[in-house]
Amino acid sequence: MRLTPDQDALIRDAASAAGQSLTEFVTTAAVTRAEDTLADRRVFRLDGAAWAEFNAILDRPAKRVPELARLLGEPAPWDK
């Protein structure tokens, strides 16, 4: 990875301030960014077991949540 001296110094300072090695800091930051980037994708790949579990969850009957029903029954703040 190529960095300017200023970028390198900034990242090293941040890693030190976080009490992490440079590798830990950069890896954590990259993984977090990757997860955020992929979180809103519409296509997810699941293995057979995960797919079966996902379908089982979707097939469960709906459950009424009284607190949620009460909240949704209240007028919106902008309608008051």
Stockholm file with secondary structure:
# STOCKHOLM 1.0

chainA/1-80         MRLTPDQDALIRDAASAAGQSLTEFVTTAAVTRAEDTLADRRVFRLDGAAWAEFNAILDRPAKRVPELARLLGEPAPWDK
#=GR chainA/1-80 SS CCCCHHHHHHHHHHHHHTTCCHHHHHHHHHHHHHHHHHTTCSCCCCCHHHHHHHHHHHHSCCCCCHHHHHHHHSCCGGGC
#=GC SS_cons        CCCCHHHHHHHHHHHHHTTCCHHHHHHHHHHHHHHHHHTTCSCCCCCHHHHHHHHHHHHSCCCCCHHHHHHHHSCCGGGC
//
